[in-house]
Amino acid sequence: MESKRSSFSGSIGFVLSAAGSAVGLGNLWRFPYLAAKNGGGLFLLVYLVLALTFGFTLLVTEVAIGRNTRRSPLSAYGFLNKKWGWIGCFGVLVPFMILPYYCAIGGWVLKYCTVYLSGRSLDAVQEGYFGGYISGVMQPVIFMAVFVLFTSFVIYRGINKGIERLSKILMPVLVIIVLLIAVFAMTLKNDDGSGVRTGMQGLKIYLVPDISSLTLTGFLKVVLDAMGQLFYSISVAMGIMISYGSYLGDENDLIKGVSQIEFFDTAVAFLAGIMTILPIYVFMGREGMDASGPSLLFVSMPKVFLSMGLAGSVLGALFFVMVFLAALTSSISLMEAVVSSIMEEFRISRKKATIIEGIIALIIGLAVCLGYNILYFEAPLPNGSTGQILDIMDYISNNILMPVAAIGTCILIGWVVKPDMVIKEATKNGEKFRNKSLYVVMVKFVAPVLLTLLLFKSIGLL
Protein backbone atom coordinates (compact mmCIF):
# COMPACT_ATOMS: atom_id res chain seq x y z
CA MET A 1 0.00 0.00 0.00
CA GLU A 2 1.14 3.60 -0.67
CA SER A 3 2.52 4.84 2.65
CA LYS A 4 2.20 8.51 1.77
CA ARG A 5 -0.74 10.15 0.01
CA SER A 6 0.17 11.16 -3.53
CA SER A 7 -0.07 14.76 -4.63
CA PHE A 8 0.00 16.78 -7.83
CA SER A 9 3.42 18.25 -8.61
CA GLY A 10 1.88 21.71 -8.89
CA SER A 11 -1.24 23.74 -9.57
CA ILE A 12 -1.01 23.21 -13.36
CA GLY A 13 -1.32 19.44 -12.94
CA PHE A 14 -4.30 19.89 -10.61
CA VAL A 15 -6.09 22.38 -12.88
CA LEU A 16 -5.59 20.36 -16.09
CA SER A 17 -6.59 17.08 -14.40
CA ALA A 18 -9.70 18.60 -12.81
CA ALA A 19 -10.58 20.48 -16.01
CA GLY A 20 -10.19 17.21 -17.91
CA SER A 21 -12.80 15.73 -15.60
CA ALA A 22 -15.18 18.66 -16.08
CA VAL A 23 -14.75 18.78 -19.86
CA GLY A 24 -16.71 15.70 -20.89
CA LEU A 25 -19.47 14.47 -23.17
CA GLY A 26 -22.04 16.76 -21.51
CA ASN A 27 -20.18 19.81 -22.83
CA LEU A 28 -20.24 18.39 -26.33
CA TRP A 29 -23.69 16.92 -26.77
CA ARG A 30 -25.93 18.69 -24.23
CA PHE A 31 -24.64 22.26 -23.88
CA PRO A 32 -25.03 23.17 -27.61
CA TYR A 33 -28.58 21.73 -27.71
CA LEU A 34 -29.67 23.59 -24.57
CA ALA A 35 -28.13 26.83 -25.85
CA ALA A 36 -29.97 26.48 -29.17
CA LYS A 37 -33.24 25.60 -27.42
CA ASN A 38 -33.11 28.37 -24.82
CA GLY A 39 -32.59 31.53 -26.83
CA GLY A 40 -28.85 31.30 -27.56
CA GLY A 41 -27.20 34.28 -25.88
CA LEU A 42 -29.76 34.34 -23.04
CA PHE A 43 -28.80 30.81 -22.03
CA LEU A 44 -25.09 31.67 -22.28
CA LEU A 45 -25.54 34.75 -20.07
CA VAL A 46 -27.52 32.83 -17.41
CA TYR A 47 -24.99 29.98 -17.53
CA LEU A 48 -22.08 32.40 -17.01
CA VAL A 49 -23.76 34.10 -14.01
CA LEU A 50 -24.52 30.70 -12.45
CA ALA A 51 -20.94 29.49 -13.11
CA LEU A 52 -19.51 32.48 -11.22
CA THR A 53 -21.86 31.99 -8.25
CA PHE A 54 -23.54 28.59 -7.94
CA GLY A 55 -20.85 26.56 -9.72
CA PHE A 56 -17.98 28.36 -7.98
CA THR A 57 -19.57 27.70 -4.58
CA LEU A 58 -19.94 23.95 -5.16
CA LEU A 59 -16.45 23.55 -6.65
CA VAL A 60 -14.64 25.52 -3.94
CA THR A 61 -16.52 23.58 -1.26
CA GLU A 62 -15.58 20.13 -2.58
CA VAL A 63 -11.93 20.94 -3.37
CA ALA A 64 -11.58 22.50 0.12
CA ILE A 65 -13.11 19.40 1.76
CA GLY A 66 -10.63 17.21 -0.11
CA ARG A 67 -7.56 19.28 0.75
CA ASN A 68 -8.64 19.83 4.36
CA THR A 69 -9.29 16.15 5.14
CA ARG A 70 -6.65 14.57 2.84
CA ARG A 71 -9.05 11.68 2.49
CA SER A 72 -10.95 9.83 -0.23
CA PRO A 73 -14.57 10.81 -1.01
CA LEU A 74 -15.78 7.81 1.00
CA SER A 75 -14.36 8.97 4.34
CA ALA A 76 -13.91 12.75 3.92
CA TYR A 77 -17.45 13.67 5.03
CA GLY A 78 -17.38 11.34 8.03
CA PHE A 79 -14.05 12.90 9.03
CA LEU A 80 -15.75 16.31 9.17
CA ASN A 81 -18.80 14.99 11.03
CA LYS A 82 -19.54 11.30 11.71
CA LYS A 83 -23.31 11.73 11.29
CA TRP A 84 -22.81 13.01 7.73
CA GLY A 85 -20.64 10.15 6.47
CA TRP A 86 -23.54 8.96 4.29
CA ILE A 87 -22.73 11.73 1.79
CA GLY A 88 -19.40 10.00 1.19
CA CYS A 89 -21.23 6.77 0.35
CA PHE A 90 -23.26 8.68 -2.25
CA GLY A 91 -20.06 10.36 -3.47
CA VAL A 92 -18.51 6.98 -4.30
CA LEU A 93 -21.68 5.26 -5.51
CA VAL A 94 -22.19 7.95 -8.19
CA PRO A 95 -18.84 7.45 -10.02
CA PHE A 96 -19.12 3.69 -9.43
CA MET A 97 -22.45 3.71 -11.34
CA ILE A 98 -21.45 6.21 -14.02
CA LEU A 99 -18.06 4.71 -14.98
CA PRO A 100 -19.33 1.48 -16.66
CA TYR A 101 -21.90 3.19 -18.88
CA TYR A 102 -19.54 6.10 -19.57
CA CYS A 103 -17.01 3.53 -20.81
CA ALA A 104 -19.73 1.97 -22.99
CA ILE A 105 -20.34 5.39 -24.57
CA GLY A 106 -16.57 5.88 -24.77
CA GLY A 107 -16.51 2.66 -26.78
CA TRP A 108 -19.03 4.17 -29.21
CA VAL A 109 -16.74 7.20 -29.62
CA LEU A 110 -13.72 4.94 -30.13
CA LYS A 111 -15.61 3.05 -32.84
CA TYR A 112 -16.36 6.29 -34.72
CA CYS A 113 -12.70 7.33 -34.33
CA THR A 114 -11.62 4.14 -36.09
CA VAL A 115 -14.27 4.64 -38.81
CA TYR A 116 -13.07 8.17 -39.64
CA LEU A 117 -9.35 7.56 -39.17
CA SER A 118 -9.49 4.53 -41.48
CA GLY A 119 -11.19 6.54 -44.24
CA ARG A 120 -14.59 4.82 -43.94
CA SER A 121 -16.55 7.98 -43.08
CA LEU A 122 -19.27 7.07 -45.62
CA ASP A 123 -20.23 4.12 -43.39
CA ALA A 124 -21.16 6.47 -40.55
CA VAL A 125 -23.89 8.22 -42.55
CA GLN A 126 -25.68 5.08 -43.71
CA GLU A 127 -29.29 4.94 -42.49
CA GLY A 128 -29.49 3.16 -39.16
CA TYR A 129 -25.70 2.78 -38.82
CA PHE A 130 -25.51 3.98 -35.22
CA GLY A 131 -28.56 1.99 -34.09
CA GLY A 132 -27.25 -1.08 -35.87
CA TYR A 133 -23.86 -0.73 -34.21
CA ILE A 134 -25.04 -0.35 -30.59
CA SER A 135 -27.59 -3.15 -31.01
CA GLY A 136 -24.82 -5.52 -32.15
CA VAL A 137 -23.38 -7.95 -29.62
CA MET A 138 -19.61 -8.23 -30.05
CA GLN A 139 -18.27 -4.91 -31.34
CA PRO A 140 -19.71 -2.61 -28.64
CA VAL A 141 -18.37 -4.96 -25.94
CA ILE A 142 -14.88 -5.03 -27.49
CA PHE A 143 -14.67 -1.25 -27.86
CA MET A 144 -16.03 -0.73 -24.33
CA ALA A 145 -13.39 -3.14 -22.97
CA VAL A 146 -10.61 -1.29 -24.80
CA PHE A 147 -11.87 2.00 -23.35
CA VAL A 148 -11.90 0.51 -19.82
CA LEU A 149 -8.31 -0.69 -20.36
CA PHE A 150 -7.18 2.79 -21.52
CA THR A 151 -8.74 4.32 -18.39
CA SER A 152 -7.39 1.65 -16.04
CA PHE A 153 -3.85 1.94 -17.41
CA VAL A 154 -3.71 5.65 -16.56
CA ILE A 155 -5.07 5.10 -13.03
CA TYR A 156 -2.70 2.14 -12.54
CA ARG A 157 0.23 4.46 -13.29
CA GLY A 158 -0.74 6.77 -10.41
CA ILE A 159 -1.28 10.49 -9.87
CA ASN A 160 1.96 11.95 -11.29
CA LYS A 161 2.97 9.38 -13.92
CA GLY A 162 -0.63 8.65 -14.94
CA ILE A 163 -3.35 11.26 -14.41
CA GLU A 164 -1.19 14.39 -14.25
CA ARG A 165 1.21 13.50 -17.06
CA LEU A 166 -1.59 12.50 -19.44
CA SER A 167 -3.73 15.56 -18.59
CA LYS A 168 -0.82 17.88 -19.38
CA ILE A 169 -0.68 16.35 -22.87
CA LEU A 170 -4.34 15.67 -23.66
CA MET A 171 -5.95 18.91 -22.41
CA PRO A 172 -3.86 21.28 -24.58
CA VAL A 173 -4.39 18.96 -27.58
CA LEU A 174 -8.15 18.88 -26.92
CA VAL A 175 -8.35 22.69 -26.66
CA ILE A 176 -6.36 23.17 -29.89
CA ILE A 177 -8.65 20.77 -31.80
CA VAL A 178 -11.78 22.45 -30.41
CA LEU A 179 -10.45 25.89 -31.43
CA LEU A 180 -9.52 24.69 -34.95
CA ILE A 181 -12.97 23.19 -35.56
CA ALA A 182 -14.75 26.22 -34.07
CA VAL A 183 -12.81 28.68 -36.27
CA PHE A 184 -13.44 26.53 -39.37
CA ALA A 185 -17.17 26.35 -38.49
CA MET A 186 -17.40 30.15 -38.70
CA THR A 187 -16.13 30.10 -42.32
CA LEU A 188 -18.76 27.65 -43.60
CA LYS A 189 -21.31 28.53 -46.29
CA ASN A 190 -24.02 26.45 -47.97
CA ASP A 191 -26.78 27.05 -50.51
CA ASP A 192 -29.35 24.25 -50.59
CA GLY A 193 -31.82 26.06 -52.85
CA SER A 194 -33.75 27.73 -50.03
CA GLY A 195 -31.08 30.40 -49.62
CA VAL A 196 -27.49 30.77 -48.51
CA ARG A 197 -26.74 29.94 -44.88
CA THR A 198 -23.39 30.87 -43.36
CA GLY A 199 -21.48 30.02 -40.21
CA MET A 200 -21.61 33.67 -39.11
CA GLN A 201 -25.42 33.61 -39.32
CA GLY A 202 -25.35 30.53 -37.10
CA LEU A 203 -22.99 32.35 -34.72
CA LYS A 204 -25.51 35.21 -34.46
CA ILE A 205 -28.28 32.74 -33.57
CA TYR A 206 -25.97 31.22 -30.96
CA LEU A 207 -24.78 34.48 -29.37
CA VAL A 208 -27.60 37.02 -29.65
CA PRO A 209 -30.22 36.62 -26.88
CA ASP A 210 -33.68 35.83 -28.25
CA ILE A 211 -36.22 37.29 -25.81
CA SER A 212 -38.97 37.94 -28.35
CA SER A 213 -41.38 35.42 -26.82
CA LEU A 214 -39.85 35.17 -23.34
CA THR A 215 -42.20 34.78 -20.38
CA LEU A 216 -41.41 34.49 -16.66
CA THR A 217 -42.07 30.74 -16.83
CA GLY A 218 -39.84 30.49 -19.88
CA PHE A 219 -37.04 32.37 -18.12
CA LEU A 220 -37.26 30.09 -15.09
CA LYS A 221 -36.97 27.12 -17.45
CA VAL A 222 -33.82 28.64 -18.98
CA VAL A 223 -32.38 29.08 -15.47
CA LEU A 224 -33.17 25.46 -14.51
CA ASP A 225 -31.70 24.11 -17.78
CA ALA A 226 -28.54 26.20 -17.36
CA MET A 227 -28.20 25.18 -13.71
CA GLY A 228 -28.69 21.50 -14.53
CA GLN A 229 -26.10 21.63 -17.32
CA LEU A 230 -23.60 23.44 -15.09
CA PHE A 231 -24.16 21.08 -12.15
CA TYR A 232 -23.59 17.95 -14.23
CA SER A 233 -20.69 19.52 -16.13
CA ILE A 234 -18.37 20.63 -13.31
CA SER A 235 -17.94 17.15 -11.77
CA VAL A 236 -19.31 17.97 -8.31
CA ALA A 237 -21.27 15.43 -6.21
CA MET A 238 -19.25 12.63 -7.86
CA GLY A 239 -16.40 12.41 -5.35
CA ILE A 240 -14.02 13.55 -8.10
CA MET A 241 -13.22 17.06 -6.85
CA ILE A 242 -12.75 15.76 -3.31
CA SER A 243 -10.24 13.18 -4.63
CA TYR A 244 -8.37 15.76 -6.69
CA GLY A 245 -8.57 18.31 -3.85
CA SER A 246 -6.94 15.78 -1.51
CA TYR A 247 -3.94 15.64 -3.89
CA LEU A 248 -3.61 19.46 -4.03
CA GLY A 249 -0.63 20.81 -2.09
CA ASP A 250 -1.20 23.32 0.72
CA GLU A 251 1.05 25.83 -1.03
CA ASN A 252 -1.26 26.05 -4.08
CA ASP A 253 -3.86 28.80 -4.49
CA LEU A 254 -7.17 26.93 -4.20
CA ILE A 255 -9.41 29.83 -5.32
CA LYS A 256 -7.27 30.52 -8.38
CA GLY A 257 -7.24 26.84 -9.29
CA VAL A 258 -11.04 26.53 -9.06
CA SER A 259 -11.48 29.67 -11.18
CA GLN A 260 -9.20 28.22 -13.85
CA ILE A 261 -11.12 24.92 -13.86
CA GLU A 262 -14.37 26.82 -14.39
CA PHE A 263 -12.80 28.89 -17.16
CA PHE A 264 -11.62 25.74 -18.98
CA ASP A 265 -14.99 24.03 -18.61
CA THR A 266 -17.06 27.04 -19.70
CA ALA A 267 -14.73 27.92 -22.59
CA VAL A 268 -14.82 24.38 -24.02
CA ALA A 269 -18.62 24.22 -23.60
CA PHE A 270 -18.95 27.57 -25.39
CA LEU A 271 -16.64 26.47 -28.23
CA ALA A 272 -18.49 23.14 -28.44
CA GLY A 273 -21.60 25.14 -29.22
CA ILE A 274 -19.81 26.96 -32.04
CA MET A 275 -18.34 23.79 -33.57
CA THR A 276 -21.67 21.91 -33.54
CA ILE A 277 -24.46 24.50 -33.81
CA LEU A 278 -22.87 26.42 -36.68
CA PRO A 279 -22.22 23.46 -39.05
CA ILE A 280 -25.63 21.95 -38.26
CA TYR A 281 -27.36 25.28 -38.99
CA VAL A 282 -25.38 25.76 -42.23
CA PHE A 283 -26.11 22.28 -43.64
CA MET A 284 -29.39 21.29 -41.92
CA GLY A 285 -31.12 24.56 -41.05
CA ARG A 286 -32.87 25.55 -37.81
CA GLU A 287 -34.70 22.21 -37.55
CA GLY A 288 -31.38 20.34 -37.40
CA MET A 289 -30.50 22.20 -34.19
CA ASP A 290 -33.05 20.15 -32.21
CA ALA A 291 -30.66 17.17 -31.99
CA SER A 292 -28.99 16.38 -28.66
CA GLY A 293 -27.27 13.54 -26.83
CA PRO A 294 -25.93 10.55 -28.80
CA SER A 295 -28.01 11.44 -31.88
CA LEU A 296 -26.18 14.79 -32.15
CA LEU A 297 -22.71 13.22 -32.08
CA PHE A 298 -23.31 9.95 -33.89
CA VAL A 299 -26.10 10.78 -36.37
CA SER A 300 -26.31 14.55 -37.06
CA MET A 301 -22.60 15.42 -37.08
CA PRO A 302 -21.57 12.64 -39.53
CA LYS A 303 -24.26 13.94 -41.94
CA VAL A 304 -22.82 17.44 -41.60
CA PHE A 305 -19.28 16.17 -42.26
CA LEU A 306 -20.53 14.35 -45.38
CA SER A 307 -22.00 17.63 -46.69
CA MET A 308 -18.55 19.26 -46.43
CA GLY A 309 -16.96 16.87 -48.92
CA LEU A 310 -13.26 16.00 -48.51
CA ALA A 311 -12.77 18.60 -45.75
CA GLY A 312 -15.55 16.86 -43.81
CA SER A 313 -13.61 13.58 -43.67
CA VAL A 314 -10.61 15.33 -42.12
CA LEU A 315 -12.79 17.43 -39.80
CA GLY A 316 -14.79 14.35 -38.78
CA ALA A 317 -11.62 12.50 -37.81
CA LEU A 318 -10.41 15.50 -35.77
CA PHE A 319 -13.84 15.87 -34.17
CA PHE A 320 -14.10 12.27 -32.97
CA VAL A 321 -10.49 12.27 -31.72
CA MET A 322 -11.41 15.35 -29.68
CA VAL A 323 -14.58 13.68 -28.34
CA PHE A 324 -12.50 10.62 -27.43
CA LEU A 325 -10.02 12.75 -25.47
CA ALA A 326 -12.86 14.48 -23.61
CA ALA A 327 -14.49 11.15 -22.76
CA LEU A 328 -11.18 9.60 -21.65
CA THR A 329 -10.17 12.43 -19.28
CA SER A 330 -13.62 12.27 -17.67
CA SER A 331 -13.61 8.47 -17.28
CA ILE A 332 -10.14 8.67 -15.69
CA SER A 333 -11.46 11.01 -13.00
CA LEU A 334 -14.49 8.79 -12.38
CA MET A 335 -12.29 5.73 -11.85
CA GLU A 336 -9.88 7.66 -9.62
CA ALA A 337 -12.71 8.65 -7.25
CA VAL A 338 -13.61 4.96 -6.81
CA VAL A 339 -10.05 3.59 -6.71
CA SER A 340 -8.88 6.11 -4.08
CA SER A 341 -11.82 5.07 -1.88
CA ILE A 342 -11.11 1.34 -2.33
CA MET A 343 -7.43 1.90 -1.46
CA GLU A 344 -8.31 3.76 1.73
CA GLU A 345 -11.18 1.53 2.85
CA PHE A 346 -9.48 -1.82 2.30
CA ARG A 347 -5.86 -0.63 2.77
CA ILE A 348 -4.64 -2.09 -0.49
CA SER A 349 -2.27 -0.78 -3.16
CA ARG A 350 -3.32 1.39 -6.08
CA LYS A 351 -2.49 -1.41 -8.51
CA LYS A 352 -4.76 -3.94 -6.76
CA ALA A 353 -7.57 -1.40 -6.36
CA THR A 354 -7.35 -0.45 -10.06
CA ILE A 355 -7.51 -4.09 -11.18
CA ILE A 356 -10.54 -4.74 -8.93
CA GLU A 357 -12.43 -1.65 -10.12
CA GLY A 358 -11.43 -2.30 -13.74
CA ILE A 359 -12.89 -5.82 -13.61
CA ILE A 360 -16.11 -4.57 -11.97
CA ALA A 361 -16.45 -1.81 -14.61
CA LEU A 362 -15.95 -4.40 -17.37
CA ILE A 363 -18.66 -6.69 -15.96
CA ILE A 364 -21.23 -3.90 -15.49
CA GLY A 365 -20.18 -2.35 -18.82
CA LEU A 366 -20.90 -5.70 -20.48
CA ALA A 367 -24.45 -5.60 -19.06
CA VAL A 368 -24.86 -2.03 -20.37
CA CYS A 369 -23.76 -3.06 -23.88
CA LEU A 370 -26.04 -6.11 -23.84
CA GLY A 371 -28.88 -3.84 -22.72
CA TYR A 372 -29.29 -2.86 -26.39
CA ASN A 373 -29.64 -6.45 -27.61
CA ILE A 374 -29.76 -9.63 -25.48
CA LEU A 375 -30.86 -7.85 -22.28
CA TYR A 376 -33.06 -5.27 -24.01
CA PHE A 377 -36.15 -4.00 -22.20
CA GLU A 378 -37.93 -0.67 -21.75
CA ALA A 379 -38.77 0.80 -18.35
CA PRO A 380 -40.76 3.99 -17.66
CA LEU A 381 -38.79 6.61 -15.69
CA PRO A 382 -40.32 9.17 -13.26
CA ASN A 383 -39.42 12.09 -15.56
CA GLY A 384 -41.71 10.72 -18.26
CA SER A 385 -39.11 9.05 -20.47
CA THR A 386 -38.47 5.37 -21.03
CA GLY A 387 -35.06 3.75 -20.79
CA GLN A 388 -32.83 0.71 -20.96
CA ILE A 389 -30.06 -0.34 -18.53
CA LEU A 390 -27.84 2.64 -19.44
CA ASP A 391 -30.69 5.15 -19.08
CA ILE A 392 -31.78 3.72 -15.72
CA MET A 393 -28.22 3.90 -14.32
CA ASP A 394 -27.85 7.42 -15.68
CA TYR A 395 -31.19 8.49 -14.19
CA ILE A 396 -30.47 7.13 -10.70
CA SER A 397 -26.92 8.52 -10.53
CA ASN A 398 -27.49 11.91 -12.17
CA ASN A 399 -31.07 12.75 -11.24
CA ILE A 400 -31.32 11.38 -7.70
CA LEU A 401 -27.97 10.58 -6.04
CA MET A 402 -26.02 13.62 -7.28
CA PRO A 403 -28.54 16.34 -6.28
CA VAL A 404 -29.12 14.66 -2.88
CA ALA A 405 -25.34 14.47 -2.24
CA ALA A 406 -24.88 18.12 -3.25
CA ILE A 407 -27.76 19.28 -1.03
CA GLY A 408 -26.25 17.30 1.86
CA THR A 409 -22.83 18.89 1.23
CA CYS A 410 -24.31 22.41 1.33
CA ILE A 411 -26.19 21.71 4.58
CA LEU A 412 -23.11 20.11 6.18
CA ILE A 413 -20.78 23.00 5.27
CA GLY A 414 -23.36 25.78 5.58
CA TRP A 415 -24.95 24.81 8.88
CA VAL A 416 -23.01 22.03 10.68
CA VAL A 417 -19.28 22.51 10.02
CA LYS A 418 -19.84 26.20 9.04
CA PRO A 419 -18.48 28.01 5.94
CA ASP A 420 -15.42 29.27 7.86
CA MET A 421 -13.81 25.87 7.38
CA VAL A 422 -13.83 26.31 3.57
CA ILE A 423 -12.82 30.00 3.78
CA LYS A 424 -9.85 29.21 6.08
CA GLU A 425 -8.76 26.32 3.84
CA ALA A 426 -8.89 28.55 0.75
CA THR A 427 -6.93 31.39 2.39
CA LYS A 428 -4.38 29.44 4.46
CA ASN A 429 -1.46 31.09 2.63
CA GLY A 430 -2.90 34.59 2.88
CA GLU A 431 -4.81 34.41 -0.44
CA LYS A 432 -7.78 36.70 -0.89
CA PHE A 433 -11.26 35.15 -0.89
CA ARG A 434 -13.23 37.79 -2.74
CA ASN A 435 -17.00 37.77 -2.17
CA LYS A 436 -16.77 35.79 1.07
CA SER A 437 -20.21 37.06 2.04
CA LEU A 438 -21.65 35.89 -1.28
CA TYR A 439 -20.11 32.44 -0.74
CA VAL A 440 -21.70 32.14 2.71
CA VAL A 441 -25.13 33.16 1.40
CA MET A 442 -24.79 30.78 -1.57
CA VAL A 443 -23.73 27.70 0.42
CA LYS A 444 -26.24 28.25 3.24
CA PHE A 445 -29.33 29.40 1.37
CA VAL A 446 -29.23 29.82 -2.42
CA ALA A 447 -27.42 26.62 -3.53
CA PRO A 448 -29.57 24.23 -1.40
CA VAL A 449 -32.76 25.83 -2.76
CA LEU A 450 -31.55 25.69 -6.39
CA LEU A 451 -30.40 22.09 -5.95
CA THR A 452 -33.77 21.13 -4.44
CA LEU A 453 -35.53 22.67 -7.46
CA LEU A 454 -33.18 20.70 -9.72
CA LEU A 455 -33.97 17.50 -7.81
CA PHE A 456 -37.74 18.12 -8.12
CA LYS A 457 -37.32 18.77 -11.87
CA SER A 458 -35.23 15.59 -12.25
CA ILE A 459 -37.80 13.35 -10.56
CA GLY A 460 -40.72 14.87 -12.46
CA LEU A 461 -42.25 17.03 -9.72
CA LEU A 462 -41.56 20.27 -11.63
N, C-alpha and C positions, 0 to 999 in steps of 0.2 A: 504494500500500500504506500501511496505517496505520503511521506512524513511531513512535508510542508506544503501548505496550500499554494497552488500555482498562481501566477499573476501576469498581467500583460506587461510587456517591456516598457510601455509608455502610453500616453493618452491617444496617440494616433492608432495604435493597435486596438485599443478599446473602442474608439469611435468607429473605425472601419468595420470591426467585427459586429458591433451593435447595430450599425447602419445596415450591414449586410442582412441581419435578422429582420430589420424593419422593412427593407426593400424586398418585397416578395411578390407573389402572384396577384395579391389583392391590389397592389399599385397598378398592375398591368391590365387586369381584366375587369376590375370593378370601379376604380376611380374614374377612368374615361367615360364609362357608361353613366355613372351617377352625375358627372359634370354635364354631360350632354342632356340628360333627362331633367336636370334641375336648374335650367337657365344659365348654363355656362359660367360666366363671370361671377354671378351671384353665389353659386356654389363654391367657387374658388375663394371668394372673399370670406364667406362664412367659415370655410375649412381653415383658412389662414388664422382667423381670429381664435377659433377653437384650438388650433395647434399651439398658439402662443399662451393659452390659458389652461384649458382642460387637459390637453395632451402633455404640456410641460409639467403640470402638477402630478399627473400619474407617473410620468417617466422619472422625474426627480425623486419621487417617493420610493419607487422600487429600486432604483440604483443606490439610493442612500441606505435602504434596508439591507441590501446586499453587502455594501462596503462596511456598514456599521457592525453587522453580525459576523461577517466572514464565514457565512454558512450557505449550504445549498438551499434551494427554494423549500424543500421539505421541512427543514428544521428552523429556518430563519424566523418565521412568525412565532413559533413556540418559544424561541429564545427571547423574543421581545415581551411576550405574555403567554404563559402556558395555556390559558383558556382559548386563545385565538390560534392555536396550532393547526386547526382544521383548514385554515386558508392555505397553509403549505401543502396539505393533501390535495386541494383543488389545483394549486399551482403546479403540481407534478402530474396530476391526472390529465390536465389539459394538453400539455405537449406529448404525453404518452399516447393519447387518443389521436391527436392531429398527425403525428409523425408518419404512421403507416399509410394513411390515405394521401398525405402530402407527397410521399414517395411514389405512390401509385400515379398521381398526377405528374410528378417529376419524370416518371417513366414515359408518360404520353409526350411530354416535351422532348425528351431524349429521342424518342421515335421520330418526331418531326425534324429534329436536328439532323438525324441520319438521312432522312428523305431529301432534305434540301442540300446538305453537304455532298451527297452522292449524285446530285444532278437529276433527281427524280421528282422535281417539284410539281410536275403535271399530275402525279398520283394523288397529291394532297387535295386537289380541287375536284376530283371525281365525286359524283353524287353519292352520298352515304359513306364516304371513305372513313371519316372519323368514327361514326357509329359502328361501322363494320370492324374497325380496328379494336375499339374498347370492348366490343362484344365477343371478340375472339378469345381463345383460351390460353394459348401458349405465349404469344408475343408480348401482351401486356405484363404478364408475370415475369418474363425474362428482363424486360426493360425496367420494371419496378425493382427487381433484385439487383440489377446493375446500379441503379440510383441509390439503393440502400448501402451497397458496398462502397460507392464513392463517399457518401456521408460518413459511414463508419470509419473509413480509412483516415479521414481528417480528424475525427474525434479521438481515434486510437493514438494518433501522433501527439496529442496533447494541446495545451493552450498556445504555447509559443511556436512550436514546430508545426502545429496543425492549423488551428483556427486562425491565429494571428497572422502567420506567414501567408496563408492562402487568401485571407481577407485583404491583405495589403496588395496582392496581385489582382484578385478578381474584381474588387470594387472599382478601382480606377478604370479597368478594362470595360466593365459594365457601363460606367458613366460615359465613357468615350463613345461606345456603340450607341447608347441612347441619344446622345447629342448629335451624332452623325445622322441617325435615322430621322430625328426631329427636324434638323435643318433641311434635309432632303425633302421631307414631307411638305415643307413650306413652299418648295419650288414646283410642286406638282400642278398639272393642268390637264383637263379632260373635257372633250366635247362628245356627248353621247346622242346628239340630235335634239335634245331638249334645252340646249344651251351650254355655254362653257362654265365649268366649275373649277375653281383654283384652290390651292392650298391656303392662300391668304384669306380667301372668303371663309374657309373652314376655321381658320385661326380667329377670325372676327366672331364667328358663332360661338367658339370656345371661350373667348376672353370677355366679350362685351355682355354685361348683365342684361338678361331679358326679364323685365318686370312688368311687361305689358298686361299680363293677365294674373298678376300675383295677388293672392289673398292672404289673410292672416294664417288661415289653415295651411295654405300652400307654403308659406314661409316657414312655419313650424315643421313641415315635412322636410324642407330643405335642410333645416338645422339638425333634425334627427338623422337624416341620411348622411350628412357630413360628419356628425358625431360618431355614428356607427362605423363609417369608413375609417376615420381617424383612430378610433379605439382598436379596431382589428388590425390596423396597419402598423402601429408603433410597438407591437410585441409586448404589451403589458398584460398582466393577468395570465401569463403563460409560464411564469417562473424564469423566463429567459433573462430579463433585465436584472433580476436578483442574482442569478448565476454570474453574469458578466460584471455586475457591480461588485461582487465578492472578489473578483480578480483585479479590481481597479486599485492601484496604489494610493496610499493616503496623500502622497505629494501631488497628485493630479487634481486639476480643477474640475470638480464634478459638474457644476452649473454650466461651464463652458462646453464640457463634453456632451451633456444632454442637449444643449442648444445646437451643437454641430450634428448630432444624430437626427434631430428634428429637421434641420436644414436639408440634409441628405435625403431623408425620406420624402419630404414635401417636394423637393426639387425633382426627384425621379418620378414621383406621382404626376406632377405637373407636365413634365416632358413626355411621360407615357401617354397623357391625353393628346399632346400634339402629334406624337408618332402613330397613334391609332385613329383618333377622330378625324384628322385632316385627310389621310388617304381614303378612309371609308367614305367621307363626305364627297371627295373628288370623284371616286369611281362608283359609288353606290347611292349617293344622294342622302337627303335627310332621313329617309326611312331605314337606311343601313345603319344609322347611329343608334338604333334600338338594341343592338346585340350586346350581350355581356357574358361574363363567365367563360366557360370552355368554348362556347359557340363563337365568341369573339376571336379568341386566339386560334382555334383549330378549324373553323369553318369560314368566317368572314375574312380574316387577314390573308389566308392563302388565295382567296378569290381576288383580293385587292392586288396581291403580288403578281398574279397571273395577268391582270389588266395592264401592268407596267412593262410587260415584255421581258427582255433579257435583264434589264436593271432589277426587275422584280425577283428574279431567281437569286441574285446576289444579295439583295436587300432581305429577302426571306430567310436566307441562310444566316445573315447577321442577326436578324430579329430573333430567330429561335435559339441561337447561341446565347444571346442576351437574356432571353427568358429562362434558359437553362441555368445560367449563372445566378440569376435572381432566386430561382427555386432552390438551388444547391446551398447558397449562403443561408437561406431561411431554414432549410431542413437540418443544417449543421447546428444551428442555435437551438432548435427543438430537441435534437438528440442530446446536446450538451446539458440542457436543463434536467433531463431524465438521468443521464449517466452520472452527473455530479451528485445527485440525490442518492442513487444506488451505491456509489462509492462511500458516501458518508454514513448511510444507514447500515450497510452490511460490512463496512470496513474492509473493502476489497480494492484491488488496484484498478486504475483506469482501464487497462487492457482487458481485464476480466469483465468489468462493468459494461464496456463497449460491446464485447462479444455477446453478452447476455441480452442487452437491449437490441442489438442488431438482429439476433435470431428472433426475438419477440416481434420486432417490426416487420421482419420477413413473413412470419406466420400470419399476422393480422393483415399485412399488405396483400398476401395471397387471397385471403377471404374478401378483401375489398375488390380486387381484380375479378374474382369469380362472381362477385355480386352483379356483374353485368352479363353473366351467361349462366353457368351451372347453378349458382345460388340466387338467381334473379327473383326478386319479388318487389311489390310496391306497397309502401306503408304511408298512410296519411300523417302529416306533421301538424302540430298545433298552430303554425302560422299559415295554414291553408294549402301548403304545397304537398306534393307526394315525393317520396324518396326511396332510394335503395340503401345498401349498407353504408356507402360513402356519405350520402346525404344525411343519414341518421346520425352517424358519428360526428359529422360537421355541425349538425344542429345542436346536439347535446353539448359539445365542447364550446362552440362559439356563442350560441344563443342562451345557454343556461349557466354553465360552469364559469365562463369568463366574466360575465357581468356580476355574478354573485361574489366571485373572488375579489373583483375590483371594488365593489361596494364594501365588502368586509375590510379590505385594506384601508379605504378612506375612513371608516369608522374607527378602526384600530389606531391609526396614526392621528386622526383628527380629535378623537375624544378619549382614548384610553392611554396611549403612550404620549400623546400631545405632539403638535407640529414642531416644537422646539428641537426634538430629536433629529428630524430631517434637516432643519435650518443649521444646527450646530455641526452636523456631519458635512454639510455642503460648504461651510465656511471655516473649517478647522484650520486652514492655513492663512486665514485672514482675507479670504475672497469675499467679494461683495455679493449679497443675495438681494438683487433688486426686486422690488415688489413683494417683499416678505408678507405684508398685510394681505395682498391679493392671494398669495399662496395659502395662507391660513384660511381665508374665506372660502377659497376653492375646495380645499381638502375637507373642510368641516361641513360645508353647506351645499355649495353649487355642484361639485362633482358627484356626491352621492345621489342628489336629486336627478341629475342628468343620466346617470347610470341606471337608476331605477326606471326612468322613462324608457331607456334603451332596452332594459330587460322586459318591460311590459310590451313594447313593440315586438321584441323577438319572439315572445311566447303567444302573440296574437291578441293581447288585451288592449292594444292601441291600434 
